[in-house]
Amino acid sequence: MWICPSCYCSDEPLWNWVKIQGEEGLRVPTCPECGYEMEPAEPCPLCGEPMREGKAVCFDCWRTLTKGLVMIADSTCVKGTPELTKWETIREIADTMVERYEDIERRKR
């Protein structure tokens, strides 16, 4: 599974030979869309689509969740609430929910 860090294409890479020194070379996975070097990918934990390694979710899930959270925060907060306050509140709620579900999982064991 591969992903392009430039355009997020997750099609199979084109394998190009890049000369290092003399006759030595490397096969480099290249994006078929933009030509950028592709990276290994892992499946998104939410939708299963390829995502960059070390990220929480894929770009599409990130965008969808962010838009939804912004919409909820904007409709809940009073006019003029600073953006940072909104996101700090969302983080606090998320931390609380994670703790709750971790407790539930511990009790199941």
Biopython code that builds the backbone (N, CA, C, O; Angstrom):
import numpy as np
from Bio.PDB.StructureBuilder import StructureBuilder

atoms = [
    (1, "MET", "N", (0.857, -1.163, 0.000)),
    (1, "MET", "CA", (0.000, 0.000, 0.000)),
    (1, "MET", "C", (0.912, 1.237, 0.000)),
    (1, "MET", "O", (1.825, 1.347, 0.818)),
    (2, "TRP", "N", (0.647, 2.166, -0.934)),
    (2, "TRP", "CA", (1.472, 3.361, -1.093)),
    (2, "TRP", "C", (0.598, 4.610, -1.149)),
    (2, "TRP", "O", (-0.577, 4.546, -1.509)),
    (3, "ILE", "N", (1.200, 5.762, -0.780)),
    (3, "ILE", "CA", (0.484, 7.039, -0.876)),
    (3, "ILE", "C", (1.482, 8.138, -1.243)),
    (3, "ILE", "O", (2.641, 8.110, -0.829)),
    (4, "CYS", "N", (1.013, 9.089, -2.018)),
    (4, "CYS", "CA", (1.840, 10.221, -2.413)),
    (4, "CYS", "C", (1.674, 11.337, -1.371)),
    (4, "CYS", "O", (0.549, 11.775, -1.131)),
    (5, "PRO", "N", (2.756, 11.803, -0.751)),
    (5, "PRO", "CA", (2.636, 12.873, 0.235)),
    (5, "PRO", "C", (2.308, 14.234, -0.385)),
    (5, "PRO", "O", (1.993, 15.186, 0.328)),
    (6, "SER", "N", (2.384, 14.317, -1.699)),
    (6, "SER", "CA", (2.102, 15.578, -2.373)),
    (6, "SER", "C", (0.632, 15.711, -2.781)),
    (6, "SER", "O", (-0.017, 16.708, -2.467)),
    (7, "CYS", "N", (0.109, 14.688, -3.490)),
    (7, "CYS", "CA", (-1.271, 14.779, -3.994)),
    (7, "CYS", "C", (-2.217, 13.743, -3.377)),
    (7, "CYS", "O", (-3.398, 13.707, -3.724)),
    (8, "TYR", "N", (-1.711, 12.900, -2.464)),
    (8, "TYR", "CA", (-2.478, 11.863, -1.744)),
    (8, "TYR", "C", (-3.024, 10.755, -2.658)),
    (8, "TYR", "O", (-3.940, 10.026, -2.278)),
    (9, "CYS", "N", (-2.458, 10.637, -3.856)),
    (9, "CYS", "CA", (-2.831, 9.530, -4.754)),
    (9, "CYS", "C", (-2.421, 8.225, -4.079)),
    (9, "CYS", "O", (-1.349, 8.141, -3.480)),
    (10, "SER", "N", (-3.276, 7.206, -4.177)),
    (10, "SER", "CA", (-2.937, 5.915, -3.580)),
    (10, "SER", "C", (-2.977, 4.794, -4.616)),
    (10, "SER", "O", (-3.120, 3.623, -4.266)),
    (11, "ASP", "N", (-2.849, 5.157, -5.889)),
    (11, "ASP", "CA", (-2.745, 4.159, -6.948)),
    (11, "ASP", "C", (-1.393, 3.459, -6.840)),
    (11, "ASP", "O", (-0.500, 3.916, -6.127)),
    (12, "GLU", "N", (-1.256, 2.343, -7.559)),
    (12, "GLU", "CA", (0.023, 1.649, -7.565)),
    (12, "GLU", "C", (1.096, 2.576, -8.121)),
    (12, "GLU", "O", (0.867, 3.257, -9.120)),
    (13, "PRO", "N", (2.267, 2.608, -7.482)),
    (13, "PRO", "CA", (3.318, 3.503, -7.966)),
    (13, "PRO", "C", (3.962, 3.002, -9.258)),
    (13, "PRO", "O", (3.916, 1.814, -9.578)),
    (14, "LEU", "N", (4.553, 3.927, -9.978)),
    (14, "LEU", "CA", (5.418, 3.584, -11.101)),
    (14, "LEU", "C", (6.811, 3.424, -10.497)),
    (14, "LEU", "O", (7.237, 4.246, -9.686)),
    (15, "TRP", "N", (7.509, 2.381, -10.887)),
    (15, "TRP", "CA", (8.830, 2.126, -10.312)),
    (15, "TRP", "C", (9.887, 2.628, -11.277)),
    (15, "TRP", "O", (10.030, 2.109, -12.384)),
    (16, "ASN", "N", (10.624, 3.640, -10.853)),
    (16, "ASN", "CA", (11.669, 4.230, -11.678)),
    (16, "ASN", "C", (13.036, 3.930, -11.087)),
    (16, "ASN", "O", (13.210, 3.890, -9.869)),
    (17, "TRP", "N", (14.008, 3.718, -11.980)),
    (17, "TRP", "CA", (15.379, 3.514, -11.540)),
    (17, "TRP", "C", (16.060, 4.859, -11.414)),
    (17, "TRP", "O", (16.020, 5.676, -12.334)),
    (18, "VAL", "N", (16.689, 5.088, -10.267)),
    (18, "VAL", "CA", (17.451, 6.307, -10.040)),
    (18, "VAL", "C", (18.899, 5.886, -9.812)),
    (18, "VAL", "O", (19.195, 5.097, -8.915)),
    (19, "LYS", "N", (19.800, 6.428, -10.642)),
    (19, "LYS", "CA", (21.216, 6.082, -10.485)),
    (19, "LYS", "C", (21.783, 6.775, -9.257)),
    (19, "LYS", "O", (21.528, 7.952, -8.999)),
    (20, "ILE", "N", (22.566, 5.995, -8.505)),
    (20, "ILE", "CA", (23.206, 6.526, -7.313)),
    (20, "ILE", "C", (24.642, 6.923, -7.660)),
    (20, "ILE", "O", (25.068, 8.064, -7.477)),
    (21, "GLN", "N", (25.360, 5.931, -8.164)),
    (21, "GLN", "CA", (26.760, 6.141, -8.476)),
    (21, "GLN", "C", (27.160, 5.111, -9.518)),
    (21, "GLN", "O", (26.928, 3.917, -9.322)),
    (22, "GLY", "N", (27.739, 5.535, -10.587)),
    (22, "GLY", "CA", (28.160, 4.616, -11.643)),
    (22, "GLY", "C", (26.987, 3.805, -12.156)),
    (22, "GLY", "O", (26.011, 4.351, -12.671)),
    (23, "GLU", "N", (27.096, 2.507, -12.009)),
    (23, "GLU", "CA", (26.025, 1.611, -12.458)),
    (23, "GLU", "C", (25.024, 1.274, -11.346)),
    (23, "GLU", "O", (24.027, 0.595, -11.590)),
    (24, "GLU", "N", (25.293, 1.749, -10.130)),
    (24, "GLU", "CA", (24.393, 1.463, -9.016)),
    (24, "GLU", "C", (23.131, 2.304, -9.118)),
    (24, "GLU", "O", (23.169, 3.476, -9.492)),
    (25, "GLY", "N", (22.015, 1.676, -8.775)),
    (25, "GLY", "CA", (20.760, 2.405, -8.819)),
    (25, "GLY", "C", (19.764, 1.868, -7.819)),
    (25, "GLY", "O", (19.953, 0.798, -7.240)),
    (26, "LEU", "N", (18.703, 2.622, -7.627)),
    (26, "LEU", "CA", (17.612, 2.238, -6.729)),
    (26, "LEU", "C", (16.301, 2.290, -7.492)),
    (26, "LEU", "O", (16.110, 3.130, -8.371)),
    (27, "ARG", "N", (15.405, 1.383, -7.146)),
    (27, "ARG", "CA", (14.042, 1.485, -7.669)),
    (27, "ARG", "C", (13.260, 2.399, -6.733)),
    (27, "ARG", "O", (13.199, 2.150, -5.529)),
    (28, "VAL", "N", (12.666, 3.446, -7.277)),
    (28, "VAL", "CA", (11.955, 4.432, -6.478)),
    (28, "VAL", "C", (10.475, 4.417, -6.850)),
    (28, "VAL", "O", (10.136, 4.550, -8.026)),
    (29, "PRO", "N", (9.576, 4.256, -5.852)),
    (29, "PRO", "CA", (8.147, 4.295, -6.139)),
    (29, "PRO", "C", (7.711, 5.734, -6.435)),
    (29, "PRO", "O", (7.836, 6.616, -5.585)),
    (30, "THR", "N", (7.206, 5.957, -7.633)),
    (30, "THR", "CA", (6.858, 7.305, -8.072)),
    (30, "THR", "C", (5.356, 7.409, -8.322)),
    (30, "THR", "O", (4.739, 6.479, -8.841)),
    (31, "CYS", "N", (4.778, 8.542, -7.951)),
    (31, "CYS", "CA", (3.341, 8.768, -8.114)),
    (31, "CYS", "C", (2.977, 8.837, -9.595)),
    (31, "CYS", "O", (3.596, 9.586, -10.350)),
    (32, "PRO", "N", (1.975, 8.060, -10.016)),
    (32, "PRO", "CA", (1.546, 8.111, -11.419)),
    (32, "PRO", "C", (0.811, 9.407, -11.763)),
    (32, "PRO", "O", (0.639, 9.730, -12.938)),
    (33, "GLU", "N", (0.376, 10.151, -10.741)),
    (33, "GLU", "CA", (-0.357, 11.401, -10.976)),
    (33, "GLU", "C", (0.579, 12.605, -11.092)),
    (33, "GLU", "O", (0.509, 13.359, -12.062)),
    (34, "CYS", "N", (1.462, 12.784, -10.089)),
    (34, "CYS", "CA", (2.275, 14.008, -10.047)),
    (34, "CYS", "C", (3.771, 13.769, -10.180)),
    (34, "CYS", "O", (4.536, 14.721, -10.332)),
    (35, "GLY", "N", (4.207, 12.490, -10.124)),
    (35, "GLY", "CA", (5.625, 12.182, -10.272)),
    (35, "GLY", "C", (6.447, 12.282, -9.003)),
    (35, "GLY", "O", (7.657, 12.057, -9.032)),
    (36, "TYR", "N", (5.807, 12.619, -7.882)),
    (36, "TYR", "CA", (6.494, 12.742, -6.600)),
    (36, "TYR", "C", (6.815, 11.351, -6.068)),
    (36, "TYR", "O", (6.130, 10.387, -6.412)),
    (37, "GLU", "N", (7.846, 11.231, -5.232)),
    (37, "GLU", "CA", (8.181, 9.928, -4.649)),
    (37, "GLU", "C", (7.114, 9.516, -3.641)),
    (37, "GLU", "O", (6.765, 10.293, -2.752)),
    (38, "MET", "N", (6.593, 8.294, -3.776)),
    (38, "MET", "CA", (5.532, 7.802, -2.895)),
    (38, "MET", "C", (6.122, 7.210, -1.617)),
    (38, "MET", "O", (7.299, 6.853, -1.567)),
    (39, "GLU", "N", (5.285, 7.114, -0.590)),
    (39, "GLU", "CA", (5.675, 6.568, 0.705)),
    (39, "GLU", "C", (4.824, 5.339, 1.016)),
    (39, "GLU", "O", (3.718, 5.199, 0.496)),
    (40, "PRO", "N", (5.348, 4.439, 1.875)),
    (40, "PRO", "CA", (4.497, 3.336, 2.326)),
    (40, "PRO", "C", (3.282, 3.902, 3.061)),
    (40, "PRO", "O", (3.378, 4.933, 3.726)),
    (41, "ALA", "N", (2.156, 3.233, 2.939)),
    (41, "ALA", "CA", (0.919, 3.693, 3.583)),
    (41, "ALA", "C", (0.393, 2.615, 4.515)),
    (41, "ALA", "O", (0.786, 1.451, 4.439)),
    (42, "GLU", "N", (-0.494, 3.029, 5.383)),
    (42, "GLU", "CA", (-1.206, 2.079, 6.245)),
    (42, "GLU", "C", (-2.698, 2.388, 6.128)),
    (42, "GLU", "O", (-3.067, 3.497, 5.741)),
    (43, "PRO", "N", (-3.557, 1.428, 6.454)),
    (43, "PRO", "CA", (-4.991, 1.685, 6.326)),
    (43, "PRO", "C", (-5.497, 2.642, 7.405)),
    (43, "PRO", "O", (-5.087, 2.568, 8.563)),
    (44, "CYS", "N", (-6.389, 3.534, 7.006)),
    (44, "CYS", "CA", (-7.028, 4.459, 7.945)),
    (44, "CYS", "C", (-7.869, 3.633, 8.925)),
    (44, "CYS", "O", (-8.601, 2.740, 8.496)),
    (45, "PRO", "N", (-7.780, 3.909, 10.224)),
    (45, "PRO", "CA", (-8.553, 3.125, 11.200)),
    (45, "PRO", "C", (-10.061, 3.342, 11.090)),
    (45, "PRO", "O", (-10.838, 2.534, 11.599)),
    (46, "LEU", "N", (-10.485, 4.423, 10.431)),
    (46, "LEU", "CA", (-11.916, 4.701, 10.311)),
    (46, "LEU", "C", (-12.517, 4.151, 9.019)),
    (46, "LEU", "O", (-13.569, 3.512, 9.046)),
    (47, "CYS", "N", (-11.851, 4.396, 7.886)),
    (47, "CYS", "CA", (-12.453, 4.016, 6.599)),
    (47, "CYS", "C", (-11.683, 2.928, 5.857)),
    (47, "CYS", "O", (-12.202, 2.342, 4.907)),
    (48, "GLY", "N", (-10.451, 2.654, 6.281)),
    (48, "GLY", "CA", (-9.653, 1.612, 5.641)),
    (48, "GLY", "C", (-8.867, 2.062, 4.419)),
    (48, "GLY", "O", (-8.105, 1.275, 3.859)),
    (49, "GLU", "N", (-9.035, 3.309, 3.993)),
    (49, "GLU", "CA", (-8.295, 3.816, 2.838)),
    (49, "GLU", "C", (-6.837, 4.060, 3.225)),
    (49, "GLU", "O", (-6.535, 4.245, 4.404)),
    (50, "PRO", "N", (-5.928, 4.063, 2.241)),
    (50, "PRO", "CA", (-4.519, 4.304, 2.562)),
    (50, "PRO", "C", (-4.294, 5.689, 3.157)),
    (50, "PRO", "O", (-4.922, 6.667, 2.751)),
    (51, "MET", "N", (-3.385, 5.750, 4.127)),
    (51, "MET", "CA", (-3.019, 7.032, 4.732)),
    (51, "MET", "C", (-1.528, 7.025, 5.025)),
    (51, "MET", "O", (-0.900, 5.968, 5.065)),
    (52, "ARG", "N", (-0.967, 8.209, 5.230)),
    (52, "ARG", "CA", (0.451, 8.312, 5.552)),
    (52, "ARG", "C", (0.720, 7.666, 6.907)),
    (52, "ARG", "O", (-0.087, 7.783, 7.830)),
    (53, "GLU", "N", (1.849, 6.988, 7.019)),
    (53, "GLU", "CA", (2.221, 6.352, 8.281)),
    (53, "GLU", "C", (2.392, 7.401, 9.370)),
    (53, "GLU", "O", (2.927, 8.481, 9.122)),
    (54, "GLY", "N", (1.936, 7.080, 10.576)),
    (54, "GLY", "CA", (2.081, 7.973, 11.711)),
    (54, "GLY", "C", (0.961, 8.988, 11.865)),
    (54, "GLY", "O", (0.936, 9.729, 12.847)),
    (55, "LYS", "N", (0.042, 9.036, 10.921)),
    (55, "LYS", "CA", (-1.087, 9.966, 11.015)),
    (55, "LYS", "C", (-2.228, 9.283, 11.759)),
    (55, "LYS", "O", (-2.275, 8.055, 11.830)),
    (56, "ALA", "N", (-3.147, 10.071, 12.312)),
    (56, "ALA", "CA", (-4.278, 9.508, 13.062)),
    (56, "ALA", "C", (-5.318, 8.912, 12.130)),
    (56, "ALA", "O", (-5.832, 7.823, 12.384)),
    (57, "VAL", "N", (-5.631, 9.623, 11.046)),
    (57, "VAL", "CA", (-6.627, 9.187, 10.058)),
    (57, "VAL", "C", (-6.199, 9.678, 8.681)),
    (57, "VAL", "O", (-5.266, 10.470, 8.557)),
    (58, "CYS", "N", (-6.889, 9.200, 7.651)),
    (58, "CYS", "CA", (-6.573, 9.628, 6.283)),
    (58, "CYS", "C", (-7.023, 11.073, 6.060)),
    (58, "CYS", "O", (-7.754, 11.640, 6.873)),
    (59, "PHE", "N", (-6.581, 11.652, 4.960)),
    (59, "PHE", "CA", (-6.892, 13.047, 4.643)),
    (59, "PHE", "C", (-8.399, 13.278, 4.532)),
    (59, "PHE", "O", (-8.905, 14.277, 5.043)),
    (60, "ASP", "N", (-9.126, 12.365, 3.870)),
    (60, "ASP", "CA", (-10.578, 12.540, 3.706)),
    (60, "ASP", "C", (-11.315, 12.477, 5.035)),
    (60, "ASP", "O", (-12.214, 13.283, 5.275)),
    (61, "CYS", "N", (-10.957, 11.536, 5.903)),
    (61, "CYS", "CA", (-11.600, 11.452, 7.220)),
    (61, "CYS", "C", (-11.253, 12.680, 8.050)),
    (61, "CYS", "O", (-12.108, 13.216, 8.755)),
    (62, "TRP", "N", (-10.003, 13.127, 7.971)),
    (62, "TRP", "CA", (-9.579, 14.329, 8.693)),
    (62, "TRP", "C", (-10.435, 15.514, 8.284)),
    (62, "TRP", "O", (-10.951, 16.247, 9.128)),
    (63, "ARG", "N", (-10.582, 15.694, 6.967)),
    (63, "ARG", "CA", (-11.355, 16.825, 6.446)),
    (63, "ARG", "C", (-12.819, 16.728, 6.874)),
    (63, "ARG", "O", (-13.406, 17.723, 7.300)),
    (64, "THR", "N", (-13.407, 15.544, 6.767)),
    (64, "THR", "CA", (-14.810, 15.356, 7.143)),
    (64, "THR", "C", (-15.026, 15.613, 8.632)),
    (64, "THR", "O", (-15.947, 16.335, 9.013)),
    (65, "LEU", "N", (-14.177, 15.023, 9.472)),
    (65, "LEU", "CA", (-14.310, 15.214, 10.918)),
    (65, "LEU", "C", (-14.097, 16.674, 11.312)),
    (65, "LEU", "O", (-14.830, 17.206, 12.145)),
    (66, "THR", "N", (-13.102, 17.316, 10.719)),
    (66, "THR", "CA", (-12.827, 18.720, 11.040)),
    (66, "THR", "C", (-14.003, 19.609, 10.660)),
    (66, "THR", "O", (-14.418, 20.465, 11.441)),
    (67, "LYS", "N", (-14.540, 19.404, 9.458)),
    (67, "LYS", "CA", (-15.704, 20.205, 9.033)),
    (67, "LYS", "C", (-16.874, 20.008, 9.991)),
    (67, "LYS", "O", (-17.537, 20.972, 10.375)),
    (68, "GLY", "N", (-17.125, 18.764, 10.374)),
    (68, "GLY", "CA", (-18.228, 18.473, 11.284)),
    (68, "GLY", "C", (-18.030, 19.108, 12.653)),
    (68, "GLY", "O", (-18.962, 19.674, 13.225)),
    (69, "LEU", "N", (-16.806, 19.011, 13.177)),
    (69, "LEU", "CA", (-16.517, 19.607, 14.486)),
    (69, "LEU", "C", (-16.639, 21.126, 14.447)),
    (69, "LEU", "O", (-17.150, 21.735, 15.387)),
    (70, "VAL", "N", (-16.175, 21.732, 13.371)),
    (70, "VAL", "CA", (-16.295, 23.189, 13.236)),
    (70, "VAL", "C", (-17.766, 23.584, 13.198)),
    (70, "VAL", "O", (-18.165, 24.553, 13.844)),
    (71, "MET", "N", (-18.574, 22.840, 12.445)),
    (71, "MET", "CA", (-19.995, 23.143, 12.337)),
    (71, "MET", "C", (-20.684, 23.020, 13.698)),
    (71, "MET", "O", (-21.486, 23.877, 14.069)),
    (72, "ILE", "N", (-20.372, 21.964, 14.434)),
    (72, "ILE", "CA", (-20.961, 21.769, 15.763)),
    (72, "ILE", "C", (-20.515, 22.877, 16.714)),
    (72, "ILE", "O", (-21.335, 23.450, 17.432)),
    (73, "ALA", "N", (-19.216, 23.177, 16.720)),
    (73, "ALA", "CA", (-18.707, 24.219, 17.617)),
    (73, "ALA", "C", (-19.326, 25.574, 17.291)),
    (73, "ALA", "O", (-19.718, 26.315, 18.192)),
    (74, "ASP", "N", (-19.412, 25.893, 16.007)),
    (74, "ASP", "CA", (-19.987, 27.181, 15.609)),
    (74, "ASP", "C", (-21.459, 27.290, 15.997)),
    (74, "ASP", "O", (-21.930, 28.363, 16.374)),
    (75, "SER", "N", (-22.179, 26.183, 15.904)),
    (75, "SER", "CA", (-23.607, 26.235, 16.234)),
    (75, "SER", "C", (-23.862, 26.185, 17.743)),
    (75, "SER", "O", (-24.952, 26.534, 18.196)),
    (76, "THR", "N", (-22.870, 25.755, 18.521)),
    (76, "THR", "CA", (-23.024, 25.620, 19.959)),
    (76, "THR", "C", (-22.524, 26.850, 20.717)),
    (76, "THR", "O", (-23.141, 27.273, 21.695)),
    (77, "CYS", "N", (-21.422, 27.413, 20.271)),
    (77, "CYS", "CA", (-20.780, 28.523, 20.994)),
    (77, "CYS", "C", (-21.484, 29.850, 20.730)),
    (77, "CYS", "O", (-22.121, 30.050, 19.696)),
    (78, "VAL", "N", (-21.347, 30.741, 21.696)),
    (78, "VAL", "CA", (-21.878, 32.087, 21.510)),
    (78, "VAL", "C", (-20.997, 32.814, 20.498)),
    (78, "VAL", "O", (-19.816, 32.503, 20.341)),
    (79, "LYS", "N", (-21.590, 33.778, 19.823)),
    (79, "LYS", "CA", (-20.874, 34.538, 18.811)),
    (79, "LYS", "C", (-19.666, 35.229, 19.451)),
    (79, "LYS", "O", (-19.770, 35.802, 20.535)),
    (80, "GLY", "N", (-18.538, 35.168, 18.778)),
    (80, "GLY", "CA", (-17.331, 35.814, 19.278)),
    (80, "GLY", "C", (-16.426, 34.914, 20.102)),
    (80, "GLY", "O", (-15.365, 35.353, 20.545)),
    (81, "THR", "N", (-16.823, 33.658, 20.317)),
    (81, "THR", "CA", (-15.962, 32.732, 21.058)),
    (81, "THR", "C", (-14.681, 32.523, 20.250)),
    (81, "THR", "O", (-14.753, 32.192, 19.067)),
    (82, "PRO", "N", (-13.524, 32.708, 20.860)),
    (82, "PRO", "CA", (-12.264, 32.508, 20.127)),
    (82, "PRO", "C", (-12.124, 31.081, 19.606)),
    (82, "PRO", "O", (-12.549, 30.130, 20.262)),
    (83, "GLU", "N", (-11.519, 30.937, 18.413)),
    (83, "GLU", "CA", (-11.321, 29.617, 17.798)),
    (83, "GLU", "C", (-10.534, 28.694, 18.716)),
    (83, "GLU", "O", (-10.862, 27.514, 18.836)),
    (84, "LEU", "N", (-9.507, 29.217, 19.361)),
    (84, "LEU", "CA", (-8.695, 28.387, 20.249)),
    (84, "LEU", "C", (-9.531, 27.823, 21.390)),
    (84, "LEU", "O", (-9.353, 26.668, 21.775)),
    (85, "THR", "N", (-10.431, 28.618, 21.928)),
    (85, "THR", "CA", (-11.313, 28.147, 23.005)),
    (85, "THR", "C", (-12.187, 27.006, 22.509)),
    (85, "THR", "O", (-12.394, 26.024, 23.221)),
    (86, "LYS", "N", (-12.701, 27.132, 21.290)),
    (86, "LYS", "CA", (-13.527, 26.061, 20.710)),
    (86, "LYS", "C", (-12.735, 24.758, 20.617)),
    (86, "LYS", "O", (-13.217, 23.699, 21.020)),
    (87, "TRP", "N", (-11.506, 24.847, 20.080)),
    (87, "TRP", "CA", (-10.709, 23.633, 19.884)),
    (87, "TRP", "C", (-10.207, 23.058, 21.200)),
    (87, "TRP", "O", (-10.088, 21.840, 21.327)),
    (88, "GLU", "N", (-9.912, 23.898, 22.177)),
    (88, "GLU", "CA", (-9.526, 23.385, 23.494)),
    (88, "GLU", "C", (-10.681, 22.632, 24.141)),
    (88, "GLU", "O", (-10.480, 21.607, 24.792)),
    (89, "THR", "N", (-11.878, 23.143, 23.960)),
    (89, "THR", "CA", (-13.067, 22.485, 24.501)),
    (89, "THR", "C", (-13.298, 21.144, 23.815)),
    (89, "THR", "O", (-13.595, 20.148, 24.474)),
    (90, "ILE", "N", (-13.163, 21.118, 22.498)),
    (90, "ILE", "CA", (-13.313, 19.868, 21.743)),
    (90, "ILE", "C", (-12.278, 18.848, 22.204)),
    (90, "ILE", "O", (-12.599, 17.670, 22.365)),
    (91, "ARG", "N", (-11.032, 19.293, 22.417)),
    (91, "ARG", "CA", (-9.980, 18.378, 22.880)),
    (91, "ARG", "C", (-10.323, 17.811, 24.249)),
    (91, "ARG", "O", (-10.137, 16.619, 24.493)),
    (92, "GLU", "N", (-10.827, 18.663, 25.149)),
    (92, "GLU", "CA", (-11.189, 18.210, 26.495)),
    (92, "GLU", "C", (-12.306, 17.168, 26.433)),
    (92, "GLU", "O", (-12.264, 16.159, 27.137)),
    (93, "ILE", "N", (-13.283, 17.418, 25.602)),
    (93, "ILE", "CA", (-14.382, 16.451, 25.434)),
    (93, "ILE", "C", (-13.844, 15.137, 24.877)),
    (93, "ILE", "O", (-14.202, 14.060, 25.354)),
    (94, "ALA", "N", (-12.976, 15.232, 23.857)),
    (94, "ALA", "CA", (-12.408, 14.019, 23.252)),
    (94, "ALA", "C", (-11.592, 13.232, 24.280)),
    (94, "ALA", "O", (-11.698, 12.007, 24.345)),
    (95, "ASP", "N", (-10.784, 13.922, 25.078)),
    (95, "ASP", "CA", (-9.995, 13.241, 26.110)),
    (95, "ASP", "C", (-10.899, 12.525, 27.107)),
    (95, "ASP", "O", (-10.614, 11.396, 27.506)),
    (96, "THR", "N", (-11.976, 13.171, 27.504)),
    (96, "THR", "CA", (-12.932, 12.568, 28.440)),
    (96, "THR", "C", (-13.567, 11.326, 27.836)),
    (96, "THR", "O", (-13.713, 10.310, 28.516)),
    (97, "MET", "N", (-13.945, 11.398, 26.563)),
    (97, "MET", "CA", (-14.576, 10.252, 25.897)),
    (97, "MET", "C", (-13.595, 9.089, 25.774)),
    (97, "MET", "O", (-13.978, 7.935, 25.967)),
    (98, "VAL", "N", (-12.341, 9.377, 25.456)),
    (98, "VAL", "CA", (-11.326, 8.318, 25.363)),
    (98, "VAL", "C", (-11.171, 7.640, 26.722)),
    (98, "VAL", "O", (-11.120, 6.412, 26.799)),
    (99, "GLU", "N", (-11.096, 8.420, 27.782)),
    (99, "GLU", "CA", (-10.979, 7.843, 29.126)),
    (99, "GLU", "C", (-12.173, 6.950, 29.451)),
    (99, "GLU", "O", (-11.999, 5.868, 30.010)),
    (100, "ARG", "N", (-13.379, 7.390, 29.107)),
    (100, "ARG", "CA", (-14.581, 6.577, 29.350)),
    (100, "ARG", "C", (-14.492, 5.240, 28.638)),
    (100, "ARG", "O", (-14.750, 4.197, 29.238)),
    (101, "TYR", "N", (-14.122, 5.262, 27.342)),
    (101, "TYR", "CA", (-14.082, 4.017, 26.583)),
    (101, "TYR", "C", (-12.938, 3.113, 27.016)),
    (101, "TYR", "O", (-13.050, 1.889, 26.935)),
    (102, "GLU", "N", (-11.838, 3.703, 27.473)),
    (102, "GLU", "CA", (-10.761, 2.892, 28.024)),
    (102, "GLU", "C", (-11.238, 2.199, 29.297)),
    (102, "GLU", "O", (-10.920, 1.029, 29.508)),
    (103, "ASP", "N", (-11.993, 2.895, 30.150)),
    (103, "ASP", "CA", (-12.557, 2.283, 31.361)),
    (103, "ASP", "C", (-13.498, 1.143, 31.010)),
    (103, "ASP", "O", (-13.450, 0.082, 31.632)),
    (104, "ILE", "N", (-14.338, 1.352, 30.033)),
    (104, "ILE", "CA", (-15.286, 0.316, 29.596)),
    (104, "ILE", "C", (-14.520, -0.915, 29.121)),
    (104, "ILE", "O", (-14.873, -2.043, 29.466)),
    (105, "GLU", "N", (-13.467, -0.695, 28.324)),
    (105, "GLU", "CA", (-12.665, -1.826, 27.822)),
    (105, "GLU", "C", (-11.967, -2.552, 28.950)),
    (105, "GLU", "O", (-11.892, -3.780, 28.936)),
    (106, "ARG", "N", (-11.450, -1.815, 29.938)),
    (106, "ARG", "CA", (-10.792, -2.453, 31.089)),
    (106, "ARG", "C", (-11.765, -3.315, 31.879)),
    (106, "ARG", "O", (-11.407, -4.403, 32.330)),
    (107, "ARG", "N", (-12.978, -2.840, 32.048)),
    (107, "ARG", "CA", (-13.987, -3.596, 32.801)),
    (107, "ARG", "C", (-14.396, -4.885, 32.087)),
    (107, "ARG", "O", (-14.775, -5.861, 32.734)),
    (108, "LYS", "N", (-14.320, -4.888, 30.771)),
    (108, "LYS", "CA", (-14.673, -6.083, 29.989)),
    (108, "LYS", "C", (-13.677, -7.212, 30.213)),
    (108, "LYS", "O", (-14.028, -8.385, 30.087)),
    (109, "ARG", "N", (-12.451, -6.870, 30.540)),
    (109, "ARG", "CA", (-11.386, -7.886, 30.684)),
    (109, "ARG", "C", (-11.527, -8.656, 31.917)),
    (109, "ARG", "O", (-10.718, -9.544, 32.186)),
]
sb = StructureBuilder()
sb.init_structure("model")
sb.init_model(0)
sb.init_chain("A")
sb.init_seg("    ")
for serial, (resi, resn, name, xyz) in enumerate(atoms, 1):
    if name == "N":
        sb.init_residue(resn, " ", resi, " ")
    sb.init_atom(name, np.array(xyz, "f"), 0.0, 1.0, " ", f" {name:<3s}", serial, name[0])
structure = sb.get_structure()
